[in-house]
Amino acid sequence: MAGGRYLTYGLVIESELTLFQSRPAGDGPADLLVCWGAPRPVPSEAAPDRVIGSLPPEGPPFFSLSEKHDGAATLRFHGQFDFELNPAGDRITVHPDPHVDRAWAPAFFEGTVMSIVLTRRQQCVLHASAVVLGDAAVAFVGASGAGKTTSAGLACSQGAQLLTDDVLPVAPSGTGITCTPGSTELRLRKKTGPLDLATRLVGPRRTTVDDRLAIAIGALDLLPTPLAALVLVRPVREGDVRLRDVAPADALLELLRYPRTVRPVVRDGRAAQFHQLAEVARRVPAYELDVPWGPPWPDVLDALSLISRRA
């Protein structure tokens, strides 16, 4: 059976699902085991337990997270998969619907499921892609389709190193914030994405199950890295690359607006998420960055290097 041993987001994962991660995992014990369970019908409703959250939060959800009294949880992609987490949080059993394409399971796992796993381990997860410049990281924050992956790819084409794409766990460290390396692939949208930019990125590539172009350009030897800045990318039709300061309160609103995990629907979950994100906004300077959307593509490295040096 396909699968392997992986290191991502600071966790060693032994998985029967084939994940597209390239960092060597070493020989230590696994933090998380992922295995296939028996196929079974997956309903279009949340599991019959306490519902922690769903996305979208109103209307028919695409997925939902439910929790039992003993701490076990079910992350349900409605009509497709149940990802069952045991109470200890160190094992996931994946039950596919008999009629679903199993190739979707790794895609769900590497994004939404990993975000839930990290959150349940009390980590703060940002909806962000991040690159490393020198000794510090810069995170591109925003909703799906806002240009996070494109901005990270643009920076990497000009000399930065990829830290992660779309999922960024962060944690307080001293007076600052540290972020952990994650995905080693950039996943560019084929239909709306800048495929001309892909020609400037060197690395193995594949077409994903959701028809994106994934390019493996992540640096394999990165360690947890200080987060120098949050960058809100604003694509513009013309003009120059411009940088503007963002107040901490406004940065917090942006982080709350674009969660990577389900929005909690119970009070303790909302409070924990708010306080974590507020601490990130307080400790890490934030900026708006106007980027003329190519082609041709502008040089953004000078602006990002300036941000990094300010930290």
N, C-alpha and C positions, 0 to 999 in steps of 0.2 A: 504494500500500500504506500502511495506517495506521502510525503511529509518530510519532517526533518527537525533539526534543532537550531534555534534562532536566538539572537540577542537583539532586542529592540525595546526602546523606552525604558532601559535599565533592567529589564526582566529577561531571564533565560526561559525560553518557551520550547517545550517538546510537543510537537503537533503532528497529528495525522493529516491535517490540512496542509497543502503546499503553500507556504507564504513566500512573498517576494521580498525577502530581506537578506542582506549580504554580510552583515557584521558577524565575525566569528564568535561563537557562543562559549567556547572553552569547555572544560571538563567538569565543572562544578554541578551541584544538584539543580534541577529545574525549579523555577519559581511558579510555573504554570504549565499544566498538562491540558492538551486539547485533543479530544478524540471524537470520532463519529459515533453516534448512537443509532438506534434502529429507526428507519423511516416511519413516519406516522403523519396522519393528516394534521396540518397546522391551521387552526381556525383564523378567521378574520377579526376576531375579538381578542382583547388582552387576556392573559392567563388569569384564572379565578383566584387571585390572591390580592394583597394590597397593591394597588397600582401606584408606583413611584413617579412615573412620568411617561409621556408619549410625545411623538413628533409626527405631524404637527400637533400642537396642544389642543386644537379644536377641530372638530370634524373627524372623518374616518382617518385613523392614524396609519402611517406606514410601518412604524414599529412602536412597541411599548415595553416598559420595564415593570415587572411585578415582583414582589418580595413575599416570601413566606415568613412565619413567625420565628423559624430557626435561623433566619438570615440567608437561606438559599434564595436564588432569584432566577427569573426567566426573562431573557431579552428575546422578544418575539418579533420577527419580521413577518408581518401578517400574511398568511397564505403561503409562506416560503420556508422559514426555518425557525426552530426554537433553539436558542443558545442557553443551556441550563448551567448556572454557576452554583457550585456547592457552597455550604455555609462558610468554609474556611477560605474561599476565594482562590484556591489553588488548582481547581479543575473545572473544565468546561466540557460539557457533552453537547454535541451538535446533532439535533434531530431534523433531517430534511423532510419536507413534504414529498410524498412519492412522485409527484408530477413536476418538481422543480429541478432546474439545472444546478447541479452541485457546484459548478464552477463559480457561482455567485458567493458561496460561503466565505472563501478567503477575502474577497473584496469587502464584504460586510465586517469580517473579523478585524482586518487591519485598520479600519476606520472607526465605525461606531462601537463595535464590541470592545476594542482596546481602550477607547475613551471611557467606556463604562467600567471596565476592569480597573483602570488607573484611578478613576473617581472613587470607586468603592474601596480603594486602598488609601483614601484620604489625600490623593494628589489633586492639584488644581490643573485642569486641562484647558488650554486655549484653542480656539478655532483659528489656527495660524500655521503658516509655513515659515521656516527660519533658515537663515544662512549665517555662516561664521566669517567674520572679517578680523584677521589678527587673532586677538585673544578674547573677543567678545562676539555675541550673537545679536542679530537684528531680526525681529519677528514681524511678518506681514500679516495683519489681522483683518478679518472681514467675513462676509457671508459667502456661501457657495457661489462661484461665478464672479466674485469681486476682483479677481486678478492676483490672488495670493500666490498661486503656483507659477503664473506667468512672471510675476515680479521676482520670485526666487530664482526662476530659470534665467531671467535676464541678468540678475546679479551673478549667478554662477558662470554664465557665458563670459563675464568680464573679470573673473578671478576669485569670486567668493566660493566657499565650500557649503554644500547642502547639509544642514543639520536635520531637517525633517520636512515633510510635506503634509499639511492639513491638520495634523494632530501634534500639539506641543505641550507636554507636561512641564510645569514649572514649580519651583519651591523656594521659600525664603532661605537665604544664606547670608549670615552676617547682616549687613544693612541693605543688601541687594536681593536679587532674584537669580536663581540658576535654572537653566533649562537642560533637558536630557535629550540626547540624540534619538531619533526615531526612524521614520521611513528612509530607505536609501534610494527610493525612486521618486522622480517627478512625474506626475500624471497630467498631461496636457489634453484638454478637450479637443477632439478632432474637428467637430463641426463649427465651433466658435473660437477655438484656441489659435494661438499664433504658431502654426506649424513651420513657418519660415524661421522662427526662433529655434526650433528643434535642430535645425541643421548646424547651429553653432554650439550644440551640446554634444560631448563625446561620451559614449557609454553604450552598453547593451540596451536594446529596446525591444518592446513587445506591444501588441495590442491587447488591452484589457477586456474583460468580459462586458464592460459598459462602453466599449468602443473609444477608449482614450489611448493616447500614445504614452506609454510609460518608458522613461529613460533612467537607467541606473547610474546616477552620477554621485551618489552620497559618499562622502569620505568615511572610510571604514575604521579609522583610528581615533575618532573624536571622543572626547570625554565630556561630562557635564560642564557647561559653559556659562559664564555670567551673561545675563540678558541686558544689553546696553540700551535697547529702545524698542518701543512698539511703533510700527509704521502703518498708518491707514492710507492705502494706495487710492489715489483719485485719478483714474484714466481721463485724459483730456485729448481733444482732437488735434490741437496745435498748441504751440508755445514752447516754453522751456521747462526743464525739471526744476521744481520749486519746493522748498521745504518750509513748513509752518509749525510752530509749537502748538500743542494741544494741551489744555488744562487737564489736571488729573481727574476732575469730576466728569469732564466730557469723555475722557478716555475710558472711564469706568462704564459710562452709558454705552459706549461702543462694544466693550467686552460683554456686557449683559445682553446686548441686542443680538449677538451672533454666537450662541453657545455651541459647543461641539458635542455635548451630551444632551440627553433629553432634559427638558425643563422640569425640575422637580415640582410635584403637585402637593407635597406635604411641607408644612412650615419649617421643620428642622432642615430639610434639604435646601429650601430656598435661602435660609439664613446662612448656612455653611457656604453655599456658592457665592453669595453676595460678599461675605467677609473675605473669602479667598481672593476674589477678583478685585475688591477694593484695596487689598494690600499690594497686589501687583500694580495697580494704577498709581498708588501712592509712592512706590519705590522705583518705578521704571518710567523714565521720561517718554512721552508720546509725541508723535509728529504726523502731520498730513504731508503726503508726498504727491505732488502733481507729476504724472508721467505721461508724456505724449505717446499715445498708443500707436505703435508701428504696424507694418514696416514703413520707413526705416526705424530702428529702435535706438533710443537715446542712451547715452552713457549715464548710468545711475550710480556708479561706484563712488564717484567723488562725494555725492550727497550722503551715501551710506557710510563712507569712511569718516566724514565729518561727524555724523551721528555717533559712530563708534568711539571716536576720540573724545567726544564730550562726556562720555560715561565716566 
